Amino acid sequence: MALPMREQATALLARWAPAVERFWHPGTDDGDLGCYGPGYIHWGVQSNWNYAAALATLAQQSGVADCAHWEGRALAALRFALRTHITGDRRGNDGRSWGHSWISMLGIERGMHGVAVLDPLLTDDDCSALRRVLISEANWLLQDAQRGDHTGVFAGLWNTEGNNVPESNIWWGALLWRAAQRYPDAPEAEAWQARAHAYFINGISVPQDAYDETPIAGKTVAQWHAGANFFPNFALDHHGYLNVGYMAICMSNAALLHFDMQRAGLPTPDSLLHHQADLWKVLRRMVFGNGRLARIGGDSRVRYAYCQEYLLPALLFAADVLGDGHALTLAEQQLKGIAEELDASSDDTFYGARMGHMCDANPHYFTRLESDRACALSMLINYLPLVTVPAAPERSFEAEVAGSWTEIEHGAALHRASARLASFAWRARGLTQALCLPPSDVRAISSAEWDRNLAPVVRFLGDADDDSGRHRRLLRTSLQTFPGGFATGGAVMEGVDVRIDEGAHCTDQAVTHLAFAALPDGRTCVGLQWVVAAEDRVGYLVSLKGLHLNVANDLFNAFCRTIYTADTTRTLLSPPSQAEVIVLESRWLNVDGVLGLALLYGAECFAIDRAANRRGGRYGSLWVDEVCSSVELGPRPTHPGEILVDVGFAVLSGVTVAATAAFEGGGLSFDVPRVRGAWVVGSDGARYAVVANFGAVAVDVSALGQVVTLDPGACRVVKT
């Protein structure tokens, strides 16, 4: 029988703590000091705060062995953090002191629940040091706060402007409020509190706030408003892409202050809650049924880490403050995934199974990953008893989150139904990413991998292949929504500004035209892809893949996928014995009996590209098999105007092998150049056509007996 959440989290921490003893650095001249991890400026400091909080929490739980030892570790790590602050008397392990930066107070915020646990053990010197650090950071925020070229309270929609700062505004406000409540005798306490309101209201801020006359903390929202960090429908362009993870981070930092103040019997400001409920209405649609974030805009870091960890306190906040009756169940499911990953590790580290290679290659980052998960678990242990459990929900989670979400300006759309989560994001990490899979089927969820999913891979010589998309440029997008789905079209320039040793340079080498539609049947998506080389130059392709469905094949699915086709069943085990391309002589396939693919035109069979290394994301955190309509690995020259990819396909969510085999669909022919289309029979029995104009001028075409006007780049759905 599964343990209750607090007991399970404690058991996980108890296994983890001895495993990371090898990352402990004792103080060279003071036995009362020590540091977890390298302790370098920036994330090393955060990791040490995380560790102190996690070990302090572990030491206080009943039935845990070596409590005194873990308590000593927590105190030593806390004292190291306080003394190596720029107001302290010693330097950190990199020869520098930390503090007075946009991120310095994040570690403090994430560590303060552990400080509360240690409070009875703190000496007068410890308390004085903590006061010194918190007041110093609060005064810096009040008088000298700066992030990049911006000072004071600021915000902005687009990452390229350098002022998209929702998460740091919230943790800056939290530090100020915390200091004001903890040290009300400080002469600046009233000013800290006032400035905290400004940061909170400019955390989850939207353009509409500029006109909002709702009073908060003595002013209207409009009077507090310095700028919008979120788009009108709460899309977030953080790190330069649609960042679901940082939507969760923004909620998590509100959660920390809420629960810490509640436990201390101190007030929490209404300004902290500004748009939190509105954001949660959007974010909860982007959480799979197993508590894992559905990163519809991708991720620039290790898969199912960092932002995923801090969804845990956000879920507790959603239950306690927002009354979400499903939030605690989602937290239980997330905890189950953490336990599964720890069980797969041979050394009782959280990430040893998937990211063990990073332990030696980059211990600075590996220890950070480990500490974030430990810190999130300790938050759960501390905060869960404070949660007022909401009433049992009347409807299922999938019923509550069903429906559509779009952000036209950001080029993003999502439709969620019980059998299908469908999305497309033009400004995803690396540009162009789609999803189509059943949102609460663990077999399907475990297959999710973001990088250019269901979008062509077109890489030219000199492309760094770092998943950033810096050699791509968005040209145009269009988006149409309708009951039960959406249709989107657009184009991306490929091979932008590539440089080749020594001295060679080329740019704008091909254009990828895409159309993607989620049909109103609640199961089917249709994709159309057309990639054409530049008319006036020769490029050198190194990788070309059409269709491109990512199928993660790692520990979350026991390293095994079963692929069914018209004439064979093939088992794919990870890791592969070698890199290879497997050709499947079939126009349809099904993955694990839950996800179907059908070729509609432009290709006669599938090819599965398998890599000899983990390639999920920049840090290689998942084995991924790539199901493609074609795979071409160069280098080889392209001819001017050469058509590189021309394919249409359907993705069938939550369908059996038999249903995939029986699926009906095909291509449509048009007399108009650069128009592509396909027809399918949906799961509702209706016939649909999806048509797209990849040309430069508007055209009228006939599909299923209906005349459709298509603007350049537009995609439309016709139903009969």
N, C-alpha and C positions, 0 to 999 in steps of 0.2 A: 504494500500500500504506500502511495506517495506521501512524503512528509508534508506538513503545512509549509507555507512559503518561507516563513522566518527560519524555521528549523532547517529547511533545505538549503537556504542561502548560507546559514551558519556552517553547515556540513561542507559546502563547497569552499568557503573561505578557510576552513580548518585543513582541508587537503592542500589548498593553494599556498598557504603561508610558509610551510617548510620547504616547498618546492622553489620558492624565490629567495631563499636565504643566500644563495650564491650571488645575488645581485645587491647584497647589503655591503655598504662601505662604512666601516667604523671610523669615527673621528680619530685623526692621527695623534692629536695631543689632548684629547678630552674624552674620557670614557662615557660621558653623559650625552655625547653627540654621535649621530650616524645618519647615513643617507641611503635611501633606496634608489637604485639606478645610478646613472652617471651624475645626476644632480646639476646638469648644465642649465644655463639660462633658457628660458622659454619652457618647452614641454618637460624638460627634466625637473624643473621646480614643481610643475603641476603634478608630476608623477609622485614626487616625494610627499606632497600634501595628500594625494589620494591614498598612498600607502599608510600614512599616519592615521587617517580616518578609518581605513579598513581594519588595521591591526588593533586600534583602540576599541573598535566595536567587537571584534572577535574576542578580545580578552575579557569582555564583560558577559559573554554568553555562557550559560550553565552547561556543564558536561564537556567543555573544551579543554584539551590537554595543554600544558605549558602556558597557562594564562599569564603568569608573571613574566615570562619571557616575551610574549607578544605585547604586553603592556609596556615593558621596557623599550621594545623596538619603537612603539608608537611615540612614547615620550622623547626618545632620542631623535627621531625623525622630526617631530614638531620643534624641538629646541634647535636643531640644525637649521630648519626653515626660518625661524625667528632671528637667529643670530647672523645668518648670511643675508638678511635683508639689507638694503643700503643704509638703514639706520642702525644696523648691528655692528658687532665688533670683529667679525671675521668674514672671509670670502668663501665662495662656494668652490666646488670641485674643479671648475674651469677657471679659477683664479679671479672670478668676478662676483659681484653682489647682484641681487635681483631686486626688482621693484620699480614703481613709477613708470609702468608701461601699460598699454591698452589691455594686456592679457595678465598682468601680474596678480590682479585680484581674483581671477578665475580659480586659481588653485586654493586661495583662501576660502572662497565661497563653497567649493566642493569639499573642503576639509573641515568646515566648522561643525558639522554634525558629529565628527569624531572628537573635536575639541570639547564639545559639550559633554561627551562621555568621560573625557579625561579631567574635567573640571575639578573634581574632588582631590585629584592627585597633583594639581599644579601648585608650585611654590609661589611665594610672593614675587620672586624674580621672573618666573614664567608669566605670571599675570601682568607684570609691568612690561615685559617684552611684547606680549600679545597686544596690549594697549598701545604701545609705541608703534607697532607695525600697522594696526588698523587705523589709527589716527593719521599716521603719515600718508597712507594710501588714500584715505578720505580727503585729506587736505590737498593732495596732488590732483585728485579728481575735481575738487572745488576750484582750484586756482590755476592749474597748469595742464589739465587733461588734453592729450593729443593722440590722435591715431592717424598716421601718415601725415598728410599736409593739412588735416582738419583739426580744429580745436573746439573745445566746449561741447555743447549739445548739438549734434548734427545727424542727418540721415539722408539717404538717397536710394532711388529705385535700382539703378544699374551698377553692377560691380565695377565696370570699367571706369566709373567716375571716382572710385576709391572711397565713397562715403556710404556704402551699404553696410550698416553696422547694427542690425537689430539685436544680435546676441550680446555683444559687448555693452550696448546701451542698457540692457537689462541687468547684466551682472555689475556694471558700474553703479547703477541705481541701487542694486541690492547691497553692495558694500557700503554705500553711503547711508542707507537706511539702517543697516545692521549696526554701524558705528554710532549713529545717532541714538539708537535705542539702548545700546550696550553702555555707552558713555554719555549720558545726558548732561553730565557736569562739564563736558568739554565746551569751551566758548563757541566753537563752530557748529555745535550739534544742530541748532535750528536751521542754519544755512545748509548743512548736509541734507537734512530732511527735505527742504524745499527743492534742492537740486535733484534729489532722488526722484521726486515726482516727474520732473522734466525728462529724465532718462527713461523712466518706465513708459510714459505716454509716447515717447519717441522710440520705443522698442518695436512692438508690433504696431507700426503706424502705417496708415494707408492714405492715398490722396484725398479721400473724402473727409479726413480729419481736419483739413484746413478750413472746413465750413461747419464743423460740428460745434454747436453751442451748448452741449452737455457740460454741466459744471462738475469739475473734479478738483479737490484740494484748493479751492478758492479762486480758480480760474476756469474758463471754458476750455474744452479740448482744443479748439482753434487757437486760443491764446497760448497754450503750451506747445502747439505743433511747430516743429522745426523742419520737418520733411518726412517723406514717406519711404519706408524700407520695404514694404510689401505692396504688390500690385492690388488693384481693387478687389479681386477675388482671392487674395492671400497667396498668390504665387510669390516665390522668393528667388531672386537672382544672385544668391550668395555664392562666392567663389566663381562667379561667372556662368552659372548654369542653374537650372531649376532644381533647387536643393531641398528636397524633402527632409534630409537629415538635420539641417539647421532649423527647419521649422520645429522639429522635436527639441533641439537644443534650447530654442527660445522658451518653450514651455518648461523645460527641465529647470532652468535657472529661476523661474518664478516659483516652481515647486520647492526648491531648496529653501528660499527665504520664507515661504509660507509655512512649511513644516517646522523650520528652526524657530521662527517667532512663536508658533503655536506651542511648541514644547517648552519654550522659555517663558510663556505667559505674557508675551509682548505683542503689541498691535502690528497688524499688517495693513499697509495702505490700500485704499481702493484703486489707486493708480496702477498698482501691480497687476491688477486683473484686466487692464485695458486691452480689449480685443482677444483675450485668451480664449474665451468661449467661441468666438467667431473663428479663430484659427483652428481650434480643436474640431469644429464641424467639418472643416476641410481635411485636416490631417488624419482624422480617424478613417476617412475613406482610403487613405494611403497606407493602411496597416493591414497586412494579411491576417487571416484567421488564426495563425499560429503566433501572433505578436511580433512578427518580423516586418520591418518597414518595407513597403513597396516603393522602391526608389524609381519613380516614373521618370525622373530626370537624371538618373545615374548617380555615380559616386566617384570621387577622385581618390579614395583611400581604400584601406583594407575592407573587404566585404563583411558585412554583419558585425561591425566593430564600432568604436567610438560613438557616433550619433545613436546607433542602435542601443548601446549600453544605457545612455541617458534617457531613452524612452521609458525606462523603468520608473524613475521618479515622476516623469510626466504622466504616466498612467495612474499612479497613486493620486496625483493632483487632480486628474480628470475624474476620478472616483469621488474624492473628498470634496472638491470645490465645485465641480461642474456636474456632479450627480450622474456620471456615466455608469450605468449598471453592468456594462460589459468590460470596463477597464481592468478590473481585478482579474477577470478570466484571461484577458490578453496578457497581463503580467505573469500569471501562472504559466501560460504557454511559452512566453519568452524565457522564463526561468528553466523550463524543461529543455529548451534548446541549449542553454548555457551548460546544463548538466550533461547533456549528450556530448557536447564538445569536450568538456573536461574528461569524461569517461574515455574518449577516443585518444587522449593524450597519454603518452608513455611516461611522462615525467611530472604529471599533475600540475603543469601550467595550463592556463586556460586556452592558449593558442598553440601549444606545442605540436598538435597534430597537423594543423594547416600552415602555421607560420614558423615552424621550428627553424627553418632556414634563415629567418631574420634574427634569431637569437644571437648567432655569431656574427652575421653580416652587419647588423645594426642594432646593438643592444640598447642604444638610446631610445629607438622607436619601439622595440619589442617590449621593454619594461614599461613604456607608456601605455601600450595596448593592454598589457596585463593589469596595470594599476587602474585603468578606467573601469574594467569589468569588476575588479575587486571593490572599487569605490561605489559603484552602482549597487552591488549586492549589500554593502554596509548601509547604504541609504535605505534600501528596502527593509532591512532589519530594524533600523531606527524609526522609520516613518510609518510603516504599516500599522502599528498599534494606534497611531493618531488618526487614521482614516475612519471617517463615518461611512460605514458600508451603505451604498445606495440600495434602494428597493430593487427587488429582482425585476429585470426587464420583461415586458410583455411580449416583445418580438425578438427574434434571433438577431445576432450581430449583422449577418448579411442583409437581413431585411431592413435594418436601421441605416446601413451605409449605402444601400442601393441608390442609383441615380447618377446624374451627370455633374461634372465640374469642368469649367473651361476658363482659360485666361488668354483672351484673344491677342493682346499686345505681346505677350510672351510666347505665343505660339504653342500652347499646351492644351490638351483635352484628355478627359478621362470619363469613361462610363463603367459603372460597376453594377453587375447583376449577380444572382446567386451562382451562376455557372461560368461567369466571365468577368474578369477585370481587363478592360481594354484601355490603352492610353497611347498617346503620341506626344513627344516633346521635341520641337525643333531646336530649342536651346538647351538640350541636355548636355551633360558632360561629353565633350567631343562632337556635339551636334547629332541630331537625328537618332531617336530611340523610340521604339514601340514596345508595348507589352500586350500579350493576349494569353491569358491562362486562368484557370479556375482559382478564385482568391482564397479558398479555405481547404483545398485539397493538398495535403502535405506532400504528396508525390509530385504534384505540379509546382508548388511553391519552391520546393528544394531545387527545381531546375532553373530558377530565375537567375539570370546574369545580365547586366545592364549594357555593357559596352557595344554600341551601335546595333543593338538587337533589332532584328527584322528590318535592317537597313544595309545597303551594300557597303562593303569594305573596298576602298579604292586608294591604294597607297603607291606613291611614286618614289623613285630613288632619291634619297635625302630626307624622307619622312622619318622623323624620330620615333614614330610609333609609341608615343608616351600616353596615349588615350586622351590628350588634352584637346585635340582638334585644332591645334594651332596652324596646321597646314590645310585647313578647310575654312570656307567663308560662306556664311548664309546669304543667299541671294534674294529669296522671296518666300513668302508663306501665304497660305489662305486657309481658312477654317470655317466650316459650316457645322452647326449642330442641329439635331432633330430629336424628337422623342425616341429614346432607346439607343442613341448612338451619335456618331459624328463622322465627318469626312474632311480630310485635310490634304493639301498638296503644296508643293514648293520645290525649291532647287538649292543645291549647294555646290560651290566651286571646289574642286579637288586639286591637290598638288600645288598649294599656294606657298610661294616663297620658300622653296626647298633649295638647299645648298649642298653641293657635292664636292668632296675633296678632289683635287685642289683647284679652287677658283671658279667652279661651275655654279650656275644659278639658273633656275627656271621657275615659272609661276603660272597659275591659271591653266592647268593642263587638261582638265576634263570637267564636265558638269554632271552631277547626279540629280536626276529628276525623280521625285517620289510622290506617290499618292497612297494614302492609307485610310481605310474606312472601317468603322465598327458598325455592323449592321444591326437593325432593330430586333433581330431574332434572339439576342442575348447570348449567342454562342460564337458567331462567325465574324472574322475580320478578313478583309481583302487588301492585299498589297500589290501595287504596280511600281516597277522600278525600271528606269531607262537611264543608262549612263553613256555619254557620248564624249569622245576625245575632242580636244580643241581643234578648230578648223585650220589653224595657222602654225602649228608647231608639233614637234615630235617629243613625246614624253617617254620615260622609262619606268614601266610598271614593275613593282616588286610583289604586289599582292592584289588580287582581284577576286572578290567573292560576291555572288549574287544571292538574294534572299536573306541568308545569314541569321538563322535562329540559333541563339546561344542556348545550350543545354548544360547547365552545371552538373558535374558528375563527381561528387565529393562525399565527404563523410556523412552529410545530411541525408543522403540516399543510399548509404552503405556502399558507395563506390561502384554502383552498378546501374546501368540503364538498359532497358529492353526496347529494341526498335523493331516494329512490325511493318512489313511491306506486303505487296501483292503476292509475293512468292517465297518469302523467307522471314524468319525471326532471328534477329542478331542480338547478342548480348555484348554490351560495351563495358568493360571493366576499367577502372582507374586505379593506379596510373597505367597508361598504355605502355606496351613494351617498346614502342618506338613511335616517332612521328609518322603519320600516314594519312592518305586520303582514300576513303572507302567509297566506291561507287555502288549505289543501290539502283538496280534496274527496275524502277517503279515510279509511277507518277503520283503516288500517295505513300505516306508513312504515318505511323502513330508511335508516340513516345509513352511507354509504360501504361498504355491503355487509358490515358487521360488527355492527351494532346495530339490533335491530328494536323497534318499538313497535306495540301493538295496543289499540284502544279496545274495552272490554268492555261498558260501559253508560254512559249519562249524557251522551254527546257523539257526534256523527255525523262529525266531521272534526277535523283538527288546525289549529292556528294557530301560525305561527312569528313570534315577536317579535324584531325586529332593531333594534339601537341604533346611532346615529350616532357613538358614542364607545365606547372600551374600558370595560367595566364589570365585569370580573372582579376582585372584591374592592374594598376600600376605596380603593386607589390606582389603580384602573383599569389592571390589568396584562395583561388579555387581552380580545380581541374574543370575545364570547359570543352565540351565537344560542340563543334559548329556545323549545323545542318544547312547546306547551301544548295542553290540550283546549279552552281558551277564554282570550281576552285581553280585558280590559276596563280602559280607562284613563279615569279620572274627571277631576274629581271629580263624584260623584253620590251622592245620599242612599240609605241602605239603609232598608228598612222593618222594623219589629220582627218578629223571627222569620223573616225572609226566608232562604230557602236560596240561598246564594251559589255553592257548588260542590257537585256530587254526581256523582262520576265514578269508574269503575273501569277499570284498564288493566293491560296486561302488558308487561314489558320482556324482550326476548330477547337474550341475550348471545352474541356470536360466531356469528351466523346470517347466512345469505345472504339476498338479496332473495327468492328463490324460497321459502325456508323461512318467511320472514315472511309472504308472501302466502298460504301454505298453513296458517298457524297457525289453530287452532280455539279458540274461547272465547266467553263471553258472560256476561250478568248473571244473577243468581238473585233470585227474588221471595220475600218473606216477609210473613206476616201481622202479624208483630211490628214495631211502630214502631222506628225508629232502628237496625235491623239491616240491614246491607248485605253483599252477597256476590257472588262471580263464580266461574265454572268455566272451566278451561282444560284442554287436552290437552298434557301435558309432552313434552319431546323424548324421553323414555323410553317414550312411548306410553300412559302411565297418565293417568287423568282425575283432576284435582284440583279441590277447591272451597276457596276462601278466604272465610271469613265473619268478620264483626266486629260487636261490640255497641257502638254509639255512645251507648247509653242509660245511665241511672243505676241500673238494677236488673239482677240476673242473669236470664237467659232461657234457655230450651231451644228450639232450632230444629233442623229437619231439613235436611240437605244431602247430596246424592248417596245418599239412603236411610239416612243415619246420623244419629242424634240427637246434637247437640253442646250442651253446657252452656257458656254464655258469661257470664263475670263482666263487670261494667261496664268498658268500655275494652279488653276482651280480643279477640284475633284468633286464629283456629285454622285449621289446614289439615287437610282430609279427603282421603283417597286411595282410589280404587277401581281 
